[in-house]
Amino acid sequence: MAALVRHRPATYFRQNSKQICGELGIFLEPARSEAMRAKLNRLAERGWLRKLADGKFTTTL
């Protein structure tokens, strides 16, 4: 996520796990995108990210 924060404006960060995988160059297989979603959910629980009502993630800045 830090790599994305440096290069994109704050309004860009309403993304789902598949979009984030694509930005990071991770294959868009269901297993990989589900693993990324689980990691993003953990980061949201810990306060590093916010999970929006539509299931997308954004930074807490």
mmCIF file of the N, C-alpha and C atoms, coordinates in Angstrom:
data_MODEL
# 
_entry.id   MODEL 
# 
loop_
_atom_site.group_PDB 
_atom_site.id 
_atom_site.type_symbol 
_atom_site.label_atom_id 
_atom_site.label_alt_id 
_atom_site.label_comp_id 
_atom_site.label_asym_id 
_atom_site.label_entity_id 
_atom_site.label_seq_id 
_atom_site.pdbx_PDB_ins_code 
_atom_site.Cartn_x 
_atom_site.Cartn_y 
_atom_site.Cartn_z 
_atom_site.occupancy 
_atom_site.B_iso_or_equiv 
_atom_site.pdbx_formal_charge 
_atom_site.auth_seq_id 
_atom_site.auth_comp_id 
_atom_site.auth_asym_id 
_atom_site.auth_atom_id 
_atom_site.pdbx_PDB_model_num 
ATOM 1   N N  . MET A 1 1  ? 0.818   -1.183  0.000   1.00 0.00 ? 1  MET A N  1 
ATOM 2   C CA . MET A 1 1  ? 0.000   0.000   0.000   1.00 0.00 ? 1  MET A CA 1 
ATOM 3   C C  . MET A 1 1  ? 0.867   1.254   0.000   1.00 0.00 ? 1  MET A C  1 
ATOM 4   N N  . ALA A 1 2  ? 1.995   1.209   0.700   1.00 0.00 ? 2  ALA A N  1 
ATOM 5   C CA . ALA A 1 2  ? 2.857   2.383   0.767   1.00 0.00 ? 2  ALA A CA 1 
ATOM 6   C C  . ALA A 1 2  ? 3.357   2.786   -0.614  1.00 0.00 ? 2  ALA A C  1 
ATOM 7   N N  . ALA A 1 3  ? 3.625   1.808   -1.452  1.00 0.00 ? 3  ALA A N  1 
ATOM 8   C CA . ALA A 1 3  ? 4.079   2.110   -2.811  1.00 0.00 ? 3  ALA A CA 1 
ATOM 9   C C  . ALA A 1 3  ? 2.993   2.835   -3.594  1.00 0.00 ? 3  ALA A C  1 
ATOM 10  N N  . LEU A 1 4  ? 1.749   2.490   -3.356  1.00 0.00 ? 4  LEU A N  1 
ATOM 11  C CA . LEU A 1 4  ? 0.646   3.146   -4.046  1.00 0.00 ? 4  LEU A CA 1 
ATOM 12  C C  . LEU A 1 4  ? 0.408   4.550   -3.517  1.00 0.00 ? 4  LEU A C  1 
ATOM 13  N N  . VAL A 1 5  ? 0.606   4.758   -2.233  1.00 0.00 ? 5  VAL A N  1 
ATOM 14  C CA . VAL A 1 5  ? 0.350   6.062   -1.614  1.00 0.00 ? 5  VAL A CA 1 
ATOM 15  C C  . VAL A 1 5  ? 1.281   7.122   -2.183  1.00 0.00 ? 5  VAL A C  1 
ATOM 16  N N  . ARG A 1 6  ? 2.509   6.744   -2.483  1.00 0.00 ? 6  ARG A N  1 
ATOM 17  C CA . ARG A 1 6  ? 3.473   7.722   -2.995  1.00 0.00 ? 6  ARG A CA 1 
ATOM 18  C C  . ARG A 1 6  ? 3.122   8.206   -4.393  1.00 0.00 ? 6  ARG A C  1 
ATOM 19  N N  . HIS A 1 7  ? 2.419   7.411   -5.180  1.00 0.00 ? 7  HIS A N  1 
ATOM 20  C CA . HIS A 1 7  ? 2.231   7.731   -6.582  1.00 0.00 ? 7  HIS A CA 1 
ATOM 21  C C  . HIS A 1 7  ? 0.816   8.125   -6.968  1.00 0.00 ? 7  HIS A C  1 
ATOM 22  N N  . ARG A 1 8  ? -0.126  8.020   -6.063  1.00 0.00 ? 8  ARG A N  1 
ATOM 23  C CA . ARG A 1 8  ? -1.516  8.296   -6.419  1.00 0.00 ? 8  ARG A CA 1 
ATOM 24  C C  . ARG A 1 8  ? -2.128  9.325   -5.473  1.00 0.00 ? 8  ARG A C  1 
ATOM 25  N N  . PRO A 1 9  ? -3.062  10.148  -5.960  1.00 0.00 ? 9  PRO A N  1 
ATOM 26  C CA . PRO A 1 9  ? -3.757  11.073  -5.067  1.00 0.00 ? 9  PRO A CA 1 
ATOM 27  C C  . PRO A 1 9  ? -4.676  10.332  -4.102  1.00 0.00 ? 9  PRO A C  1 
ATOM 28  N N  . ALA A 1 10 ? -5.055  10.985  -3.030  1.00 0.00 ? 10 ALA A N  1 
ATOM 29  C CA . ALA A 1 10 ? -5.853  10.355  -1.972  1.00 0.00 ? 10 ALA A CA 1 
ATOM 30  C C  . ALA A 1 10 ? -7.208  9.868   -2.475  1.00 0.00 ? 10 ALA A C  1 
ATOM 31  N N  . THR A 1 11 ? -7.797  10.534  -3.437  1.00 0.00 ? 11 THR A N  1 
ATOM 32  C CA . THR A 1 11 ? -9.110  10.133  -3.931  1.00 0.00 ? 11 THR A CA 1 
ATOM 33  C C  . THR A 1 11 ? -9.053  8.840   -4.748  1.00 0.00 ? 11 THR A C  1 
ATOM 34  N N  . TYR A 1 12 ? -7.871  8.422   -5.143  1.00 0.00 ? 12 TYR A N  1 
ATOM 35  C CA . TYR A 1 12 ? -7.707  7.213   -5.943  1.00 0.00 ? 12 TYR A CA 1 
ATOM 36  C C  . TYR A 1 12 ? -7.903  5.954   -5.124  1.00 0.00 ? 12 TYR A C  1 
ATOM 37  N N  . PHE A 1 13 ? -7.773  6.046   -3.829  1.00 0.00 ? 13 PHE A N  1 
ATOM 38  C CA . PHE A 1 13 ? -7.709  4.871   -2.966  1.00 0.00 ? 13 PHE A CA 1 
ATOM 39  C C  . PHE A 1 13 ? -9.054  4.342   -2.522  1.00 0.00 ? 13 PHE A C  1 
ATOM 40  N N  . ARG A 1 14 ? -9.960  4.143   -3.418  1.00 0.00 ? 14 ARG A N  1 
ATOM 41  C CA . ARG A 1 14 ? -11.188 3.402   -3.138  1.00 0.00 ? 14 ARG A CA 1 
ATOM 42  C C  . ARG A 1 14 ? -11.142 2.197   -4.041  1.00 0.00 ? 14 ARG A C  1 
ATOM 43  N N  . GLN A 1 15 ? -10.415 1.180   -3.609  1.00 0.00 ? 15 GLN A N  1 
ATOM 44  C CA . GLN A 1 15 ? -10.189 0.031   -4.460  1.00 0.00 ? 15 GLN A CA 1 
ATOM 45  C C  . GLN A 1 15 ? -10.557 -1.253  -3.749  1.00 0.00 ? 15 GLN A C  1 
ATOM 46  N N  . ASN A 1 16 ? -10.952 -2.241  -4.548  1.00 0.00 ? 16 ASN A N  1 
ATOM 47  C CA . ASN A 1 16 ? -11.178 -3.562  -3.984  1.00 0.00 ? 16 ASN A CA 1 
ATOM 48  C C  . ASN A 1 16 ? -9.885  -4.366  -4.108  1.00 0.00 ? 16 ASN A C  1 
ATOM 49  N N  . SER A 1 17 ? -9.888  -5.580  -3.594  1.00 0.00 ? 17 SER A N  1 
ATOM 50  C CA . SER A 1 17 ? -8.660  -6.371  -3.540  1.00 0.00 ? 17 SER A CA 1 
ATOM 51  C C  . SER A 1 17 ? -8.133  -6.713  -4.934  1.00 0.00 ? 17 SER A C  1 
ATOM 52  N N  . LYS A 1 18 ? -9.005  -6.942  -5.903  1.00 0.00 ? 18 LYS A N  1 
ATOM 53  C CA . LYS A 1 18 ? -8.543  -7.263  -7.254  1.00 0.00 ? 18 LYS A CA 1 
ATOM 54  C C  . LYS A 1 18 ? -7.836  -6.078  -7.894  1.00 0.00 ? 18 LYS A C  1 
ATOM 55  N N  . GLN A 1 19 ? -8.345  -4.890  -7.671  1.00 0.00 ? 19 GLN A N  1 
ATOM 56  C CA . GLN A 1 19 ? -7.708  -3.702  -8.221  1.00 0.00 ? 19 GLN A CA 1 
ATOM 57  C C  . GLN A 1 19 ? -6.333  -3.491  -7.587  1.00 0.00 ? 19 GLN A C  1 
ATOM 58  N N  . ILE A 1 20 ? -6.226  -3.736  -6.296  1.00 0.00 ? 20 ILE A N  1 
ATOM 59  C CA . ILE A 1 20 ? -4.947  -3.577  -5.608  1.00 0.00 ? 20 ILE A CA 1 
ATOM 60  C C  . ILE A 1 20 ? -3.953  -4.617  -6.102  1.00 0.00 ? 20 ILE A C  1 
ATOM 61  N N  . CYS A 1 21 ? -4.397  -5.852  -6.308  1.00 0.00 ? 21 CYS A N  1 
ATOM 62  C CA . CYS A 1 21 ? -3.524  -6.896  -6.867  1.00 0.00 ? 21 CYS A CA 1 
ATOM 63  C C  . CYS A 1 21 ? -2.999  -6.466  -8.233  1.00 0.00 ? 21 CYS A C  1 
ATOM 64  N N  . GLY A 1 22 ? -3.866  -5.921  -9.053  1.00 0.00 ? 22 GLY A N  1 
ATOM 65  C CA . GLY A 1 22 ? -3.453  -5.462  -10.377 1.00 0.00 ? 22 GLY A CA 1 
ATOM 66  C C  . GLY A 1 22 ? -2.415  -4.363  -10.303 1.00 0.00 ? 22 GLY A C  1 
ATOM 67  N N  . GLU A 1 23 ? -2.587  -3.418  -9.394  1.00 0.00 ? 23 GLU A N  1 
ATOM 68  C CA . GLU A 1 23 ? -1.635  -2.329  -9.232  1.00 0.00 ? 23 GLU A CA 1 
ATOM 69  C C  . GLU A 1 23 ? -0.275  -2.830  -8.758  1.00 0.00 ? 23 GLU A C  1 
ATOM 70  N N  . LEU A 1 24 ? -0.278  -3.863  -7.927  1.00 0.00 ? 24 LEU A N  1 
ATOM 71  C CA . LEU A 1 24 ? 0.974   -4.397  -7.396  1.00 0.00 ? 24 LEU A CA 1 
ATOM 72  C C  . LEU A 1 24 ? 1.602   -5.448  -8.297  1.00 0.00 ? 24 LEU A C  1 
ATOM 73  N N  . GLY A 1 25 ? 0.946   -5.797  -9.391  1.00 0.00 ? 25 GLY A N  1 
ATOM 74  C CA . GLY A 1 25 ? 1.493   -6.777  -10.316 1.00 0.00 ? 25 GLY A CA 1 
ATOM 75  C C  . GLY A 1 25 ? 1.318   -8.217  -9.878  1.00 0.00 ? 25 GLY A C  1 
ATOM 76  N N  . ILE A 1 26 ? 0.359   -8.469  -8.997  1.00 0.00 ? 26 ILE A N  1 
ATOM 77  C CA . ILE A 1 26 ? 0.074   -9.820  -8.522  1.00 0.00 ? 26 ILE A CA 1 
ATOM 78  C C  . ILE A 1 26 ? -0.954  -10.438 -9.461  1.00 0.00 ? 26 ILE A C  1 
ATOM 79  N N  . PHE A 1 27 ? -0.783  -11.712 -9.787  1.00 0.00 ? 27 PHE A N  1 
ATOM 80  C CA . PHE A 1 27 ? -1.712  -12.400 -10.680 1.00 0.00 ? 27 PHE A CA 1 
ATOM 81  C C  . PHE A 1 27 ? -3.141  -12.317 -10.137 1.00 0.00 ? 27 PHE A C  1 
ATOM 82  N N  . LEU A 1 28 ? -4.097  -12.189 -11.025 1.00 0.00 ? 28 LEU A N  1 
ATOM 83  C CA . LEU A 1 28 ? -5.489  -12.011 -10.628 1.00 0.00 ? 28 LEU A CA 1 
ATOM 84  C C  . LEU A 1 28 ? -6.231  -13.335 -10.519 1.00 0.00 ? 28 LEU A C  1 
ATOM 85  N N  . GLU A 1 29 ? -5.590  -14.332 -9.970  1.00 0.00 ? 29 GLU A N  1 
ATOM 86  C CA . GLU A 1 29 ? -6.234  -15.613 -9.705  1.00 0.00 ? 29 GLU A CA 1 
ATOM 87  C C  . GLU A 1 29 ? -7.097  -15.463 -8.458  1.00 0.00 ? 29 GLU A C  1 
ATOM 88  N N  . PRO A 1 30 ? -8.191  -16.213 -8.359  1.00 0.00 ? 30 PRO A N  1 
ATOM 89  C CA . PRO A 1 30 ? -9.054  -16.103 -7.183  1.00 0.00 ? 30 PRO A CA 1 
ATOM 90  C C  . PRO A 1 30 ? -8.323  -16.359 -5.855  1.00 0.00 ? 30 PRO A C  1 
ATOM 91  N N  . ALA A 1 31 ? -7.416  -17.312 -5.830  1.00 0.00 ? 31 ALA A N  1 
ATOM 92  C CA . ALA A 1 31 ? -6.702  -17.617 -4.593  1.00 0.00 ? 31 ALA A CA 1 
ATOM 93  C C  . ALA A 1 31 ? -5.842  -16.441 -4.147  1.00 0.00 ? 31 ALA A C  1 
ATOM 94  N N  . ARG A 1 32 ? -5.192  -15.791 -5.091  1.00 0.00 ? 32 ARG A N  1 
ATOM 95  C CA . ARG A 1 32 ? -4.320  -14.658 -4.741  1.00 0.00 ? 32 ARG A CA 1 
ATOM 96  C C  . ARG A 1 32 ? -5.129  -13.423 -4.343  1.00 0.00 ? 32 ARG A C  1 
ATOM 97  N N  . SER A 1 33 ? -6.232  -13.173 -5.039  1.00 0.00 ? 33 SER A N  1 
ATOM 98  C CA . SER A 1 33 ? -7.025  -11.995 -4.682  1.00 0.00 ? 33 SER A CA 1 
ATOM 99  C C  . SER A 1 33 ? -7.737  -12.202 -3.341  1.00 0.00 ? 33 SER A C  1 
ATOM 100 N N  . GLU A 1 34 ? -8.127  -13.438 -3.033  1.00 0.00 ? 34 GLU A N  1 
ATOM 101 C CA . GLU A 1 34 ? -8.738  -13.716 -1.722  1.00 0.00 ? 34 GLU A CA 1 
ATOM 102 C C  . GLU A 1 34 ? -7.709  -13.590 -0.597  1.00 0.00 ? 34 GLU A C  1 
ATOM 103 N N  . ALA A 1 35 ? -6.473  -14.018 -0.872  1.00 0.00 ? 35 ALA A N  1 
ATOM 104 C CA . ALA A 1 35 ? -5.413  -13.853 0.129   1.00 0.00 ? 35 ALA A CA 1 
ATOM 105 C C  . ALA A 1 35 ? -5.140  -12.371 0.371   1.00 0.00 ? 35 ALA A C  1 
ATOM 106 N N  . MET A 1 36 ? -5.143  -11.578 -0.698  1.00 0.00 ? 36 MET A N  1 
ATOM 107 C CA . MET A 1 36 ? -4.941  -10.132 -0.556  1.00 0.00 ? 36 MET A CA 1 
ATOM 108 C C  . MET A 1 36 ? -6.103  -9.511  0.217   1.00 0.00 ? 36 MET A C  1 
ATOM 109 N N  . ARG A 1 37 ? -7.328  -9.957  -0.063  1.00 0.00 ? 37 ARG A N  1 
ATOM 110 C CA . ARG A 1 37 ? -8.490  -9.429  0.660   1.00 0.00 ? 37 ARG A CA 1 
ATOM 111 C C  . ARG A 1 37 ? -8.379  -9.730  2.154   1.00 0.00 ? 37 ARG A C  1 
ATOM 112 N N  . ALA A 1 38 ? -7.923  -10.924 2.495   1.00 0.00 ? 38 ALA A N  1 
ATOM 113 C CA . ALA A 1 38 ? -7.748  -11.288 3.902   1.00 0.00 ? 38 ALA A CA 1 
ATOM 114 C C  . ALA A 1 38 ? -6.697  -10.395 4.565   1.00 0.00 ? 38 ALA A C  1 
ATOM 115 N N  . LYS A 1 39 ? -5.613  -10.118 3.859   1.00 0.00 ? 39 LYS A N  1 
ATOM 116 C CA . LYS A 1 39 ? -4.572  -9.241  4.398   1.00 0.00 ? 39 LYS A CA 1 
ATOM 117 C C  . LYS A 1 39 ? -5.095  -7.818  4.572   1.00 0.00 ? 39 LYS A C  1 
ATOM 118 N N  . LEU A 1 40 ? -5.862  -7.346  3.598   1.00 0.00 ? 40 LEU A N  1 
ATOM 119 C CA . LEU A 1 40 ? -6.422  -6.005  3.687   1.00 0.00 ? 40 LEU A CA 1 
ATOM 120 C C  . LEU A 1 40 ? -7.433  -5.905  4.831   1.00 0.00 ? 40 LEU A C  1 
ATOM 121 N N  . ASN A 1 41 ? -8.224  -6.960  5.042   1.00 0.00 ? 41 ASN A N  1 
ATOM 122 C CA . ASN A 1 41 ? -9.161  -6.970  6.171   1.00 0.00 ? 41 ASN A CA 1 
ATOM 123 C C  . ASN A 1 41 ? -8.415  -6.896  7.500   1.00 0.00 ? 41 ASN A C  1 
ATOM 124 N N  . ARG A 1 42 ? -7.299  -7.629  7.608   1.00 0.00 ? 42 ARG A N  1 
ATOM 125 C CA . ARG A 1 42 ? -6.501  -7.565  8.846   1.00 0.00 ? 42 ARG A CA 1 
ATOM 126 C C  . ARG A 1 42 ? -5.947  -6.167  9.066   1.00 0.00 ? 42 ARG A C  1 
ATOM 127 N N  . LEU A 1 43 ? -5.477  -5.531  7.989   1.00 0.00 ? 43 LEU A N  1 
ATOM 128 C CA . LEU A 1 43 ? -4.970  -4.164  8.116   1.00 0.00 ? 43 LEU A CA 1 
ATOM 129 C C  . LEU A 1 43 ? -6.086  -3.199  8.517   1.00 0.00 ? 43 LEU A C  1 
ATOM 130 N N  . ALA A 1 44 ? -7.292  -3.439  8.030   1.00 0.00 ? 44 ALA A N  1 
ATOM 131 C CA . ALA A 1 44 ? -8.434  -2.594  8.402   1.00 0.00 ? 44 ALA A CA 1 
ATOM 132 C C  . ALA A 1 44 ? -8.797  -2.796  9.871   1.00 0.00 ? 44 ALA A C  1 
ATOM 133 N N  . GLU A 1 45 ? -8.740  -4.028  10.350  1.00 0.00 ? 45 GLU A N  1 
ATOM 134 C CA . GLU A 1 45 ? -9.032  -4.290  11.760  1.00 0.00 ? 45 GLU A CA 1 
ATOM 135 C C  . GLU A 1 45 ? -8.019  -3.627  12.677  1.00 0.00 ? 45 GLU A C  1 
ATOM 136 N N  . ARG A 1 46 ? -6.781  -3.511  12.214  1.00 0.00 ? 46 ARG A N  1 
ATOM 137 C CA . ARG A 1 46 ? -5.705  -2.929  13.018  1.00 0.00 ? 46 ARG A CA 1 
ATOM 138 C C  . ARG A 1 46 ? -5.623  -1.407  12.886  1.00 0.00 ? 46 ARG A C  1 
ATOM 139 N N  . GLY A 1 47 ? -6.452  -0.831  12.013  1.00 0.00 ? 47 GLY A N  1 
ATOM 140 C CA . GLY A 1 47 ? -6.497  0.618   11.894  1.00 0.00 ? 47 GLY A CA 1 
ATOM 141 C C  . GLY A 1 47 ? -5.589  1.210   10.831  1.00 0.00 ? 47 GLY A C  1 
ATOM 142 N N  . TRP A 1 48 ? -4.917  0.402   10.041  1.00 0.00 ? 48 TRP A N  1 
ATOM 143 C CA . TRP A 1 48 ? -4.039  0.906   8.998   1.00 0.00 ? 48 TRP A CA 1 
ATOM 144 C C  . TRP A 1 48 ? -4.817  1.310   7.750   1.00 0.00 ? 48 TRP A C  1 
ATOM 145 N N  . LEU A 1 49 ? -5.941  0.653   7.505   1.00 0.00 ? 49 LEU A N  1 
ATOM 146 C CA . LEU A 1 49 ? -6.816  0.954   6.374   1.00 0.00 ? 49 LEU A CA 1 
ATOM 147 C C  . LEU A 1 49 ? -8.237  1.112   6.869   1.00 0.00 ? 49 LEU A C  1 
ATOM 148 N N  . ARG A 1 50 ? -9.095  1.644   6.015   1.00 0.00 ? 50 ARG A N  1 
ATOM 149 C CA . ARG A 1 50 ? -10.532 1.682   6.300   1.00 0.00 ? 50 ARG A CA 1 
ATOM 150 C C  . ARG A 1 50 ? -11.236 0.828   5.274   1.00 0.00 ? 50 ARG A C  1 
ATOM 151 N N  . LYS A 1 51 ? -12.168 0.008   5.727   1.00 0.00 ? 51 LYS A N  1 
ATOM 152 C CA . LYS A 1 51 ? -12.993 -0.766  4.811   1.00 0.00 ? 51 LYS A CA 1 
ATOM 153 C C  . LYS A 1 51 ? -14.332 -0.050  4.701   1.00 0.00 ? 51 LYS A C  1 
ATOM 154 N N  . LEU A 1 52 ? -14.692 0.304   3.490   1.00 0.00 ? 52 LEU A N  1 
ATOM 155 C CA . LEU A 1 52 ? -15.929 1.030   3.257   1.00 0.00 ? 52 LEU A CA 1 
ATOM 156 C C  . LEU A 1 52 ? -17.109 0.068   3.163   1.00 0.00 ? 52 LEU A C  1 
ATOM 157 N N  . ALA A 1 53 ? -18.299 0.616   3.211   1.00 0.00 ? 53 ALA A N  1 
ATOM 158 C CA . ALA A 1 53 ? -19.519 -0.207  3.190   1.00 0.00 ? 53 ALA A CA 1 
ATOM 159 C C  . ALA A 1 53 ? -19.659 -1.006  1.898   1.00 0.00 ? 53 ALA A C  1 
ATOM 160 N N  . ASP A 1 54 ? -19.112 -0.503  0.808   1.00 0.00 ? 54 ASP A N  1 
ATOM 161 C CA . ASP A 1 54 ? -19.205 -1.221  -0.465  1.00 0.00 ? 54 ASP A CA 1 
ATOM 162 C C  . ASP A 1 54 ? -18.118 -2.284  -0.637  1.00 0.00 ? 54 ASP A C  1 
ATOM 163 N N  . GLY A 1 55 ? -17.311 -2.511  0.405   1.00 0.00 ? 55 GLY A N  1 
ATOM 164 C CA . GLY A 1 55 ? -16.286 -3.554  0.370   1.00 0.00 ? 55 GLY A CA 1 
ATOM 165 C C  . GLY A 1 55 ? -14.936 -3.080  -0.153  1.00 0.00 ? 55 GLY A C  1 
ATOM 166 N N  . LYS A 1 56 ? -14.843 -1.822  -0.510  1.00 0.00 ? 56 LYS A N  1 
ATOM 167 C CA . LYS A 1 56 ? -13.572 -1.288  -1.000  1.00 0.00 ? 56 LYS A CA 1 
ATOM 168 C C  . LYS A 1 56 ? -12.743 -0.787  0.173   1.00 0.00 ? 56 LYS A C  1 
ATOM 169 N N  . PHE A 1 57 ? -11.455 -0.640  -0.066  1.00 0.00 ? 57 PHE A N  1 
ATOM 170 C CA . PHE A 1 57 ? -10.536 -0.208  0.974   1.00 0.00 ? 57 PHE A CA 1 
ATOM 171 C C  . PHE A 1 57 ? -9.981  1.151   0.623   1.00 0.00 ? 57 PHE A C  1 
ATOM 172 N N  . THR A 1 58 ? -9.652  1.928   1.650   1.00 0.00 ? 58 THR A N  1 
ATOM 173 C CA . THR A 1 58 ? -9.061  3.231   1.463   1.00 0.00 ? 58 THR A CA 1 
ATOM 174 C C  . THR A 1 58 ? -8.064  3.480   2.593   1.00 0.00 ? 58 THR A C  1 
ATOM 175 N N  . THR A 1 59 ? -7.203  4.462   2.392   1.00 0.00 ? 59 THR A N  1 
ATOM 176 C CA . THR A 1 59 ? -6.229  4.787   3.432   1.00 0.00 ? 59 THR A CA 1 
ATOM 177 C C  . THR A 1 59 ? -6.923  5.543   4.549   1.00 0.00 ? 59 THR A C  1 
ATOM 178 N N  . THR A 1 60 ? -6.296  5.582   5.707   1.00 0.00 ? 60 THR A N  1 
ATOM 179 C CA . THR A 1 60 ? -6.880  6.285   6.854   1.00 0.00 ? 60 THR A CA 1 
ATOM 180 C C  . THR A 1 60 ? -6.382  7.717   6.952   1.00 0.00 ? 60 THR A C  1 
ATOM 181 N N  . LEU A 1 61 ? -5.682  8.206   5.947   1.00 0.00 ? 61 LEU A N  1 
ATOM 182 C CA . LEU A 1 61 ? -5.122  9.567   5.981   1.00 0.00 ? 61 LEU A CA 1 
ATOM 183 C C  . LEU A 1 61 ? -6.180  10.611  5.981   1.00 0.00 ? 61 LEU A C  1 
# 
